[in-house]
């Protein structure tokens, strides 16, 4: 990995891949960071902790941190993220079909969410993004289950886009009608294990569910399943409630 304090690589997040205004989408940025750390063992994932908003169009230095077996990502002299390999186990739900995911999104379009989205330009879940530009992943609840689902037809290739797909849909369990979690929220931490990168045009289903609430923190999990069968990736995320803008 290199000596502590030595820049191993630099990262730059393009404006297209934004989340909240002027900052990088958390899942996409985490995927780019995770590529630096890598993973080897069958049960290993990479965990990325976002310590500050990820700036756009800036050279971010990824610096080896041997004490934690990972990296620190810095914008100048400011730490914006850390990353390390972690052990990973997740109980997965039974995947729903592509048709079922399409149906739940069509029948429960979360009109209030779309009208009042705190970050409407988000690359992954922003309703203002055009088809073919943003991913437009608006998950909806699967009836009679605690899970949310959304179909995802892959347009951009790369593991970072699987990270992105695992990210924003995992915030939707905040909308449980019987136990809503007040927002807005931003991603604080995500640990993901990517089994494979899907092909362009491949049809997949992203599912997410709530694990627990801890004060201002919402802990959720998510998974991407191939329509043809098989797991593409899975993640566990921590969302932090922030004060709404005036």
PLY file of the C-alpha trace (Angstrom):
ply
format ascii 1.0
element vertex 246
property float x
property float y
property float z
element edge 245
property int vertex1
property int vertex2
end_header
0.00 0.00 0.00
2.93 2.35 0.48
4.24 4.23 3.50
1.98 6.30 5.76
1.75 9.85 4.41
2.66 8.89 0.85
-0.03 9.57 -1.74
-0.86 6.29 -3.44
-3.33 7.72 -5.93
-5.60 10.67 -6.55
-9.33 10.71 -7.13
-11.52 13.30 -8.81
-15.33 13.22 -8.73
-16.93 14.74 -11.84
-19.94 17.09 -11.39
-22.29 14.57 -13.01
-21.91 12.31 -10.00
-23.22 14.72 -7.40
-25.39 14.11 -4.36
-26.32 17.13 -2.26
-25.59 20.35 -4.17
-21.91 20.85 -4.89
-20.81 17.52 -3.39
-20.22 14.00 -4.62
-22.85 11.29 -4.32
-21.88 9.27 -1.26
-22.27 5.80 -2.78
-20.52 6.64 -6.04
-17.65 8.36 -4.20
-17.38 5.43 -1.78
-17.14 3.05 -4.72
-14.31 5.07 -6.23
-12.54 5.08 -2.88
-13.16 1.35 -2.35
-11.40 0.58 -5.64
-8.20 1.89 -4.08
-8.53 -0.41 -1.06
-9.70 -3.54 -2.89
-10.73 -6.80 -1.26
-9.41 -10.34 -1.38
-11.05 -12.87 0.95
-14.46 -14.26 0.04
-16.12 -12.67 3.07
-14.38 -9.29 2.80
-16.07 -6.01 2.06
-14.76 -2.46 2.02
-16.15 0.04 4.50
-16.01 3.74 3.66
-16.74 6.39 6.27
-17.57 9.83 4.92
-16.17 12.39 7.35
-17.03 15.47 5.31
-18.88 16.24 2.08
-16.90 14.96 -0.91
-15.97 17.95 -3.11
-16.43 17.89 -6.86
-13.69 18.53 -9.42
-10.93 18.44 -6.81
-7.89 16.19 -6.66
-8.39 14.03 -3.58
-5.33 12.26 -2.20
-5.73 8.63 -1.11
-3.02 8.00 1.49
-2.18 4.61 2.93
-3.01 4.16 6.61
-1.24 0.93 7.64
-2.46 1.15 11.24
-6.03 0.57 10.07
-5.17 -1.43 6.97
-6.80 1.07 4.69
-6.64 4.61 3.38
-7.36 8.17 4.36
-8.76 10.41 1.64
-7.84 14.08 1.93
-8.86 17.31 0.29
-5.74 19.33 0.97
-5.08 18.95 4.70
-8.68 17.96 5.50
-9.74 14.33 5.92
-12.94 13.72 3.94
-13.13 9.90 4.13
-11.49 6.77 5.46
-11.68 3.27 4.04
-10.69 -0.19 5.18
-11.41 -3.86 4.55
-13.97 -5.40 6.88
-15.54 -8.78 7.46
-19.06 -8.89 6.05
-22.15 -10.98 6.71
-25.68 -9.99 5.74
-28.99 -11.87 5.88
-30.62 -11.29 2.51
-34.35 -11.23 1.75
-35.96 -13.28 -0.96
-35.49 -11.19 -4.12
-38.55 -9.91 -5.94
-38.83 -10.15 -9.71
-38.16 -7.31 -12.13
-41.89 -7.16 -12.92
-42.80 -7.00 -9.24
-40.29 -4.21 -8.62
-41.65 -2.25 -11.60
-45.17 -2.72 -10.26
-44.49 -1.47 -6.72
-42.71 1.62 -8.05
-45.50 2.31 -10.54
-48.26 1.86 -7.96
-46.53 3.75 -5.14
-44.57 6.53 -6.81
-43.85 8.43 -3.58
-45.23 11.66 -5.00
-44.44 13.54 -1.79
-40.85 12.37 -1.92
-40.45 13.46 -5.52
-42.07 16.87 -4.90
-40.11 17.56 -1.71
-36.80 15.81 -2.43
-34.07 17.53 -0.37
-31.46 16.88 -3.09
-33.37 16.81 -6.40
-30.21 16.86 -8.50
-28.74 13.69 -6.92
-27.16 11.42 -9.54
-28.80 8.30 -8.08
-32.22 9.33 -6.76
-32.74 12.90 -7.95
-36.07 13.40 -9.76
-34.64 16.37 -11.69
-32.07 14.18 -13.45
-33.00 13.17 -16.99
-33.30 9.55 -18.09
-29.88 8.53 -19.36
-28.12 11.08 -17.17
-29.10 10.16 -13.61
-29.93 6.68 -12.35
-33.42 7.74 -11.13
-33.76 4.96 -8.56
-36.93 5.66 -6.57
-37.56 2.62 -4.39
-41.05 1.73 -3.14
-42.23 -0.66 -0.47
-42.99 -4.24 -1.40
-46.49 -4.99 0.00
-46.67 -7.10 3.15
-42.88 -6.90 3.69
-40.46 -4.46 5.36
-38.46 -4.27 2.11
-38.28 -1.64 -0.61
-37.44 -2.39 -4.24
-36.67 -0.64 -7.50
-35.70 -2.00 -10.94
-32.32 -0.89 -12.28
-31.34 -1.35 -15.91
-27.59 -0.86 -15.98
-26.38 2.02 -18.15
-22.92 2.86 -16.76
-20.27 0.18 -16.27
-18.11 -0.08 -13.17
-18.25 -1.28 -9.58
-18.73 2.32 -8.42
-22.18 2.31 -10.04
-23.13 -0.81 -8.05
-22.04 1.09 -4.93
-24.24 3.99 -6.06
-27.21 1.66 -6.60
-26.70 0.20 -3.12
-26.53 3.68 -1.60
-29.57 5.90 -2.20
-32.22 3.13 -2.32
-31.04 2.12 1.15
-32.35 5.44 2.49
-35.93 4.73 1.41
-36.78 2.56 4.46
-36.94 5.88 6.32
-40.39 6.18 4.71
-41.98 3.28 6.60
-45.51 4.54 7.19
-45.79 2.88 10.59
-42.44 4.22 11.82
-41.17 7.10 9.69
-37.65 8.37 10.26
-37.49 12.16 9.92
-35.14 13.50 7.26
-33.35 14.78 5.42
-30.50 12.30 5.80
-27.04 11.98 4.33
-24.86 8.91 4.05
-22.35 8.58 6.88
-20.90 5.13 6.29
-21.32 2.28 3.85
-19.74 -1.17 3.74
-20.27 -3.10 0.53
-19.24 -6.33 -1.07
-19.46 -6.47 -4.86
-19.76 -9.96 -6.33
-19.51 -8.83 -9.94
-20.01 -5.83 -12.20
-23.21 -6.20 -14.25
-23.24 -5.80 -18.01
-24.56 -2.71 -19.76
-28.28 -3.19 -20.37
-28.56 -5.92 -17.74
-31.77 -5.79 -15.74
-31.40 -5.94 -11.97
-33.48 -5.30 -8.88
-32.24 -3.23 -5.95
-33.78 -4.09 -2.58
-33.36 -2.35 0.77
-34.59 -2.72 4.33
-34.20 -1.17 7.76
-31.97 -2.74 10.42
-32.27 -0.33 13.36
-32.64 3.28 14.49
-30.16 4.81 16.91
-31.03 8.42 17.71
-30.11 10.48 14.64
-28.74 7.40 12.88
-30.72 5.10 10.59
-29.04 1.76 9.89
-30.15 0.02 6.70
-29.03 -2.69 4.29
-29.40 -3.23 0.56
-28.69 -5.72 -2.19
-28.65 -5.81 -5.97
-29.97 -8.99 -7.59
-29.72 -9.97 -11.26
-33.03 -10.54 -13.02
-31.58 -13.82 -14.28
-30.71 -14.82 -10.72
-27.77 -14.33 -8.42
-26.42 -11.65 -6.15
-24.51 -8.74 -7.68
-23.69 -6.79 -4.52
-24.81 -6.09 -0.97
-24.22 -3.33 1.54
-24.88 -2.04 5.01
-25.29 1.73 5.44
-25.57 4.32 8.20
-27.64 7.41 7.44
-27.38 10.59 9.54
-30.30 12.94 10.02
-29.31 16.53 9.34
-31.09 19.78 10.04
-33.19 20.90 7.06
-32.08 24.00 5.20
-33.97 27.20 6.05
0 1
1 2
2 3
3 4
4 5
5 6
6 7
7 8
8 9
9 10
10 11
11 12
12 13
13 14
14 15
15 16
16 17
17 18
18 19
19 20
20 21
21 22
22 23
23 24
24 25
25 26
26 27
27 28
28 29
29 30
30 31
31 32
32 33
33 34
34 35
35 36
36 37
37 38
38 39
39 40
40 41
41 42
42 43
43 44
44 45
45 46
46 47
47 48
48 49
49 50
50 51
51 52
52 53
53 54
54 55
55 56
56 57
57 58
58 59
59 60
60 61
61 62
62 63
63 64
64 65
65 66
66 67
67 68
68 69
69 70
70 71
71 72
72 73
73 74
74 75
75 76
76 77
77 78
78 79
79 80
80 81
81 82
82 83
83 84
84 85
85 86
86 87
87 88
88 89
89 90
90 91
91 92
92 93
93 94
94 95
95 96
96 97
97 98
98 99
99 100
100 101
101 102
102 103
103 104
104 105
105 106
106 107
107 108
108 109
109 110
110 111
111 112
112 113
113 114
114 115
115 116
116 117
117 118
118 119
119 120
120 121
121 122
122 123
123 124
124 125
125 126
126 127
127 128
128 129
129 130
130 131
131 132
132 133
133 134
134 135
135 136
136 137
137 138
138 139
139 140
140 141
141 142
142 143
143 144
144 145
145 146
146 147
147 148
148 149
149 150
150 151
151 152
152 153
153 154
154 155
155 156
156 157
157 158
158 159
159 160
160 161
161 162
162 163
163 164
164 165
165 166
166 167
167 168
168 169
169 170
170 171
171 172
172 173
173 174
174 175
175 176
176 177
177 178
178 179
179 180
180 181
181 182
182 183
183 184
184 185
185 186
186 187
187 188
188 189
189 190
190 191
191 192
192 193
193 194
194 195
195 196
196 197
197 198
198 199
199 200
200 201
201 202
202 203
203 204
204 205
205 206
206 207
207 208
208 209
209 210
210 211
211 212
212 213
213 214
214 215
215 216
216 217
217 218
218 219
219 220
220 221
221 222
222 223
223 224
224 225
225 226
226 227
227 228
228 229
229 230
230 231
231 232
232 233
233 234
234 235
235 236
236 237
237 238
238 239
239 240
240 241
241 242
242 243
243 244
244 245
